[in-house]
């Protein structure tokens, strides 16, 4: 299995097998556009469920292994608190976590007494963590500042290390990952905590790493591309994408395996909405989105931007002209059939026009060697040219000049018949 994958990777690298990622960019754009629309609608309609670290409030944690979810919810409601989020916590001591809005001191004491009396929990075992709204807004502002600074630094680095169009393509791919990840959180109702922000910054860096690897290969394949007429920028970029495809897939799979293990273990042992689960969840979603964007978004966007440049548009035209050599060959065969131009030896070999078309290469260029005008040729040159012309009629050259015949000797006296000697030969004595 591994050897077969290695063979496929080798064929992709050498260009023997190629997947047209860049040529099908409209399909990828349509898929990404649909996902982005769903994500944006989810953000606008459902919104994000921020934890108390961002919006402020109180968190009550207490052990009550024998209590059920409905009992805890009813107890919290009887304590005068509405809209609380109740979650079961798994660990050394199975218990519960109740997240509420910001409470006053009297409201906090009332809820503690309700939990103690109805669930049989000692008040000393109830842990209360209070987060003020100002501190939560400060955390939100710092997270946004970190994200903006990260994006600015990335754009500057790529502009210096590569070029500004590569920086724009990478920036678009990062925004693509950011919107999709937050949209999935809004659609699924996952809670956004500081661990989520940390994981989000991590997956943006991971996505960028994969994109930079592809761009480096694109830069290598497109070096000196304008000096020839064999490959367009899009074709060279697509080759680079195929050459790094196996590496991108292997890297993503290896990274997703431990993240998946952390996500499963955190959910099974620690319960829902714990920090470890939140971190693993955003890493899992972001890595999948980052791998997709580095392959299907970043490089096609870069190719679209580069193909708008005049020099690469001219290169595309030259490649198209060179690729149309097959049509030129067919036109040349048609001319040969009509007698305008015949390949030397074709008539002697008995080749039909169809056989001529099959023997001609697809990219053959039929060019005639330029010959000087007939009036600039000497008599000897006309003679030599006529002798080399295949199938030329006797006594005429290629330029239409009359071929000089054998010189006639004067008749001898005595009425004897005259003998003709070939020109240029001496009479034997």
N, C-alpha and C positions, 0 to 999 in steps of 0.2 A: 504493500500500500504506500509506504513512504517513498520507495523507489519510483513508483508510478507518479506520485506527486512531484518528485524531483525531475522526472522526465518532462512533465507538463511545464514546470517552471523553466526548464532549459529551453524548451520550444518557444515559450512566451518571450524569453529574453532574447533569443536569436531572431525573433520575428517570424518563425515558421508557423506559429499559431497566434492569431491576434483577435482580440475582442474590441469591437469598435465602440469604445466609450465616448470618445469625443464626437464622433459622427452622429451619435444618437442623443446629443445633449438636450434636444427638445423633449424627449421622453423623460429624461431625468428631471428636467426643470418642471415638467407637469406633475410628476410624482411628488417632488419636494414642495411645489406650490400647493398641492392638495393638503399635504401634512401641515404646512405652515398656516393655511387657512383654518384648519381644524384647531390647531394650537392657539391661534389668536382669538378665535371665537370662544374657546374654553377659558382663556384668560379674561376676556371681557365679561362673560356670563357668570362663570363659577368663581373666578378669582383664585388667589393663592391662600392657602390656610397657613398663616404664619404662627409660629410658636410664641409662647409668652416672652421669650427673649427679645422678640421684635415688637410685639404690641403691648407688652406689659400685662401683669396679672399675678395670680398666686397659684402655687402648685402644692397640693396636699398629698403626701405619700404616707401610707400606713399599711401594716400587715393585717390581712383578714382572709385567710385561705379558705374558710368555710363559706364566705359570702358569695353571692352571685352578682352578675352584672346589673340585673334589674333592682336588686336590693340596694346596691350602692347608689344607683341613679335616683331611686326614690328617697333615700336618706339625704342626699345632697339637695334635692328639691324641697324636702321638709325643713332643711336647714336655712331656707330662704335664698338659695342661689339657683339661678336659672341659666341655661345655656352652657353648662359645664361639660367638659370633655373627660369622660371616664375611660381609663385604660387599665387592663390587667398587666402587672409586671411580674416577669418570671426571673428567678434567681435563687439565691440561697434561701430566702424567705419569700414565698409567694404573697404578693400583696396587690395594692391598687394605687393608681395615680389619678388625681383629680385636678384638672386645670380649669381655673375660673378667671373671671375678669378681676380687675383691681378691686380689693375689698378693704373696707375700713377695719379698724381694730375690733369694734363690736361685732361686725359681721363675721370676722375670722373666728372669734371666740364662740359665736353661736353655732357655726358649722362644726367646729371641733367637738362641742358638746353633743351635737346630733350624731356624729359618727361614733362617739364613745358610748352613748346610751343605746342606740339602735343596733349597732354592729358589734358591741362588746369590745371595743378597742380602747386600750389605755391611752389617755391623753399624752402621756410621756413618749409613746411610740409613734405619735403623729408628727411628721416633719413638714414644716411649712416654709416654702421659699417664695419670697415676694420680689417681683421685678417691677420697677416703676416705669411708667410710659415714656418718660424722658430718656431713660437708659436704653429702652428698646428702640426709640427713634434714632438715638445716637449709633447704635449697632447697625441699623439699616443704612444710615448715611455712610458709615465706614465701609460697609460691604459694597455699596454702589461706587464709592471712590476707588476702592481697590480694583473693581471690575473695569472702570474707565481707564485707570492708570495702566492696567494690564494690556488693554486693547491698544492704547497709544504707543506703549513701548514696543509691542509686537509689530505694529505698522512701521515704526521708525526702523526697527532692526531689519525687517524684510526689505525695506526700501534701500537701505545701505548695503546689505549683503547680497541682494539679488537686484530687483528693480521695482519701481513703484506699482507697476501693473500686477506683479506677483503679490505685492503687499495688499492690493485691493482684492484680488481673488481670495487670498487667505482670510482677509477681514470678512468678506461675504460668507465664507464657509463657517467662520467662528460665530457670526450672528445667526446663521442657519442652525447651528448646534444649540446655541443659547435659547432661541425661541422654541425649538422643538422640545428641549429638556424641560423648560418651565411650563410649556403647554401640556406635556404629559403629567406633570405634577398637578396642574390645575384640573385636568380631566379625570385623573384617578383620585383626587382628593388627598394626596400625600401632604404631610406637614412639612413646612419649610422652616428649618432651624439653622443656627450657625454652622452645624456640621454639613448641612446641605450647601451652604455658600462655599465652604472649603472644598467640598467635592466638586462643585461646579467649576471653580478655578482650576482644579486639578485636571478635569477632563478637557477643558479648553487648551491647557498646555499639552495634553496628550494628542488631541486632534491636530494641533499646530505642528507637533513633532512629525506626525505622519505626512502632513502636507508638505513640510520642508524637505523631507526625503524625496518625495515625488518631484518637487520643483527643482531640486538639485540635479536629478537625472534629466529633467526637461532641458535645463540649461546646458548640460553636457551634450545632449543630442542635437540641440539647435545651434551649437557653435559653428560658425562658418556656413550656415545654411543658405544665406543669400548669395553665395558665390556659385551655386549650382542651379540645376533645374530638375532635380529628381524627386524631392520631397517637399511638401508644404509644411508650414508650422504645425498645423493641426495633426498631420500624419506623424511628425516627429514627436509631438507631445503625447499622442496616443501610444506610440511605441514605448516611450518612457513609462507611461502608466502601466502597460502590460509587463514591462521588465520589473517593476516594483510591486506588482499585484500580489504575488505569492508572499513576498516579505510583509506586506501590509496585512494580509489575512492571517499569517502565522503570528505576527506580533499581537494582533487583536485577540486571537483565540487564547494565546498564552496569558494575556493580561486579564481576559474575562473569566478564566477558570478560577483563580483565587478570589476574585470579586464575587463571583457567584457563590462560592463556598462561604464567604463571610456573610453574604446576604441570607443564605439559607440557615446558617447556624444562628445568626443574630435574631432572626424571626422565630425560630423554633425554641431557643433557650431564653431569650430576653423579652419576648413578646413584641407587640407592634409599637412603632413610633419610639424606638430607642435610638440613641445617637449613632450607634454602630450600624444599625439598619439604615438609617437615613443617609449616612455616608456611603455605604455600599450600594444603595439604591441609585443615588445620583451618579455614581461612578459607572454602574452597569448601563444606565440609560445613555449617559454621555459618551461612553466608549463606542457603543453601537452607532450612535448618531455621528460621532467623529470619524469613524471608519467609512461610513457611507459618504459623508461630505468630502473627505479627502480624495475619494475615488470618483464620485459621480458629480461633484459640484465644483471643487476648486480648480481642477485641471481644465474641464470644459469652459469654465468662465474665463480662465487665463487665455485659452486658445481663441475664444471669441474676441477678447480685447486686443490680442496681437494681430489677428487677421484683419482688423480695421486699419492697421498702419499701411501707408501707401507701398512701402517696399515689400511687405509680405503679400499685399494684393497683387503686385507685379510678379512676385515669385509664384503665386498660385496660377496666374495666367501662363507663365512659362512652363510650369509642370503640366498644365492642361494641353498646351500646344505639343509638348513632347509626347504626352500620352496619346495624342491623336495621330501618331505616326502610322498606326494600322490603317486608318481611313485613307491616309495619303498613299499607302502602298496599294490599296485597292484601286484608287484613281490611276496610279501609274500603270497597273496591269491593264486597265481599260484602255489607256493610251497605247500600250504595247499591242493590244489586240487589234486596234484600229490602224496600226501601222505607223503611228507617230513615233514610237520608241520601242525597240525590241531588245530584250536582254541577249547579249552575245551567247550563241550556242543553243538558245532555246528552240529555234526552228530545227536545228540539226538533231537535237535530242528528241524531237517529236512531242514536246510538252504542250498540253492544252492550256487554255487560259485558266481553267479551274486549278490545274496542277501548278501553274505559275503562282496563283494567289496563295496556294498552300505552302509553297516553298519560300515565299517572301516572308521575312520576319515582321512582327507586328509593329516594331518601332523603326523600320527601315526608312531611311531618308534617300529618296531618289534624286540625285544631283548629277547633272551633266558637267563634264569638264569643259571649261570655257576654251573655245578654239579661236584663233585669230581670224580676221576676215580673209576671204579668198584673195582679195586684191593685194594683200600684204605678203603673200606666199610666193616664193620663187618657183621656177619650173621643177627643179629637183624635189623641193618640199611637196609640191602638188603630186608628183609621181610617187613619193614615199607614202604620202597620206592615202592615195588611191590604192596602193598595194596592201595597206593595212586594213582598209575598210571591208568588213565581211559582207559578202553578198553584193558587192558593188558590180555593176555591169561592166563588161569589158569595154575599154577605151574611154571610161569616164571616171573622174575622181569624186571625192565626197563634196568638193566645192563646186562641182559642175564643170570644171575645166576639162578640155579634151586631152586624153592621154596620148602622148606622142607614140606613134607606131614605129615599126622597124624602118630603118632608112633603106631606100632603094638605091641600088648601084646603077650607074649608067650602062646602057646596053653596049655590048662589045660589037666590034665591027665584024662583019662577016655573017651577020644575020643569026648568030647563035643566041639561044635563049639566055636571058640574064638570070643570074642567081642572086637571091636575096640573103644578105647576112644580117644576123641580129645586131642590134645597135650595141656598140661598146666592145665588139670582138674584132680582132685583127685577122687579116687574111693569112692563111698558112702558106708558107713558101716551100 
